[in-house]
Amino acid sequence: MYLIGIAGGSGSGKTTFAKKIIQKVNDPSVVLLSQDSYYLPTLPSDLKTHSETNFDHPAAFDWPLLRDHLKRLHAGEQVSVPVYDYNTEKRTNDTHLTSRARVVILEGIYTLWDEEIRNLLDLKVYLNVEADIRFIRRLHRDVKERGRTHDDIIRRYYDTVRPMHVLYLEPTRKYADIVVGEETDIAAEVLSARIKELVNDSGAQVVSRSGT
């Protein structure tokens, strides 16, 4: 199994980029995994800033579960991915079962943050997008998809998103094998071509650095 990690700040277009790749490959053995699914069931009370939950701190994620699922996928197993509800700020009782994968694309803000997960990744990608573009994208997304007000989004950005990006997220760029800018079409073409080679390999098995 071949594992690709796509990291970048909130609003950098990670999910869109990953879906572009998957659409171009068009193969059911290529699976998308979102780190957002692995927020803790209930976030700790100390991850609060002015009563707002800090979703952008590394401690907000369930690292043991994410590591376990990635290892199981490497072993050719299926995993039941949790579903997180942003409105209630809790993990739901629902899960969705992944397909058995030859290629997994993991996208999320801290995809490159954890050393153990970095060691599982065969390719590490960082989306480097200017802060003003990321903020505008986040503004549109959170109003449309999460029902938040402009004031709430702006306050959250200055209280948690921006400082966490500078302190924890931006430094993970140094671990990337590839840094991609705002225009992702060419990068998506290149990566999708590589993935097609992998899934169409007559050897019937993708060999990764981890030996699985």
N, C-alpha and C positions, 0 to 999 in steps of 0.2 A: 504494500500500500504506500502511496506517495502522498505526503502531507504538505500543503502550502498554507502559510500563515500570512494574512493581510492585516496590517496594523495602520493606525493613523488617528488623528484627532476626531472628535465628534463633529460630524458634518463634512468629513473629508471625502465621503463617497465610497466607503468600503463595501457596503452591501451592494450598491449599484455596480461597482467594478466587478465584484465576485459574480453577480448575476449575468453581467455581460459575458464573462468567460464561460460560464456554464451554458448559456444560450448558444454560444458559438460552437462549443464542443458537442452539445446535444447528445449526451450519453448518460443513461441512468446510473452508471457506476461512478459518476462524479457527484459527490455529495457536498452540500453547503452546510456548515455548522457555524452558528452565530454565538459569540461569547456572551451576548446579552441574555441568552437562555440560561446562563450559569451565574446570574446574580444569586446571592444567598437567599434562602427561603423567606427570611425576614432580615432586613438590614439592621446592623447593630445601632443602638441609640446614640453611641458616640460618633456615628457618622452623620451628624446633624450640624448644619450651619444656619443659624437664624431660623430654626425649625424646618429647614429644607434638607431632605436626604441627599447625601453626597454620593451620587451614582458614579462619580468619576475618580474615586479613590480605589487603589488596588485591593484594599481590604473588603470592598463591596462584593467581591466575586467568590464563588465556591470553587477554589482551586483544586482541592482533593477530588471532587467529582469530575471536573473538567479533565484533569490528568488521567483519572481512571477511564473515562470514556474514550479519550484519544488512544490510550494503550489498548483498549478493547477493539477499537476500530482497526488499529495496526495489526491486531491478531486475527482480523477477518470476521469479527463478531458484529452484530447489530447492537445499538444502544437506544435506550429510551430517553430522549432529550426532554428536559423540563420546559415548561411554559411559564414565562414570567409576565405578570400583569402590572404595567406601569401605573395604572390608575389606582390600584389598591396598594402598590409597592410591596407586593408579596408574590411568591411562587404559587401557582395554582396547583390543583390536583391532577391536571391534565399533563400528558406527555405525548410526544410523537416518536415513532420508531423509525430509525434511519434505515436506508437500504444498505446492503453489503457493498462496501466501496472499494474501488481500486485507487481512486483519488479523492481526498478530502480537502476542501478549502475552508479553513478556519478564519473568520473575520471578526475583528473586535478591537477596541481601543488598546487593550493590553495584551494582544496576541504575542508580542515579543518581550514581555516583561518578565515572565517566569522562566528561570534557567532550565528547569526540567522540561518544560514544554518547548523551549527553543531547541533543545537537543533532539526533540522528536521531529522537528520541522526539516523537510528536505529543501524547501525554498522559502525565504523570508522576504516579504515585500512591505514597504512603508509608503503610504500615500502622503506626500508633502504638499499641503494646500494652504494658501495664505489664510491667516486668522479671520479676516473680514469676510471672505468667501464662506468659510466654515460656519461662521456665526449666522450669516444670512440663510444658508441652507438649513441650519438647526432651527432658526426662527420659523421658517415656513413649515418644516416638518412637525414641530411640536405644537403649533397652532392647529394644523390640519389633522394630524394623527393622534395627538395626545390631549387635545382640548385645553391647552394652557394659554394663559394670557400673555400679551407682549411684556407686561411688567414682570410677571413671574419668570419668563424666559431670560430677560435681561438681568434680573437679580441673581438667578441661578448661575448664569454665565460668569458674572464677576465674583460670586461667592465661592463657586466650586469648579466649574468647567475650566476656566482660564488658569487659575493657580495650579490645579492638578495637572493640566497639560504641561505647564512649564516645569513643574517639580518632578513628575513621574513619567509622563508619556513621551515628551520630546526626547529625553535622553535615550529611549529605546531605539531611536532611529539608527544609532551606530551599529546595531545588530543586523540591520537589513542587508540582504544580498542585492536587492534592487530597490531604488528609490524612484517613485513615479510621481509626476506632477499632476496638475489639475486635468489636463487632457489625457484621458486613459484609454482611448480607442486603440492606439498603436500597441500599447502594452498589453491590452486584452487580446489583440490579434496574436502577438508573439506567444503569450502564455497559453492561449487556447490551442495554438499549433503544437506546442510542446506536449500538452496534455493529450491531444489526439494521438500523437506518436506513442505515448505511454499506454493508452487504453486499447489501441489497435495493435500493440506489440504481439507478434505471433507466439512469443514465449509464454503468454497467458498469465503472467504474474509480474507486477511491478515490484522491483527491488529497491528498497530505500536504504539510507545510511544505517538505520537501526537494525537491519538484517532480517526484517519480516517480509 
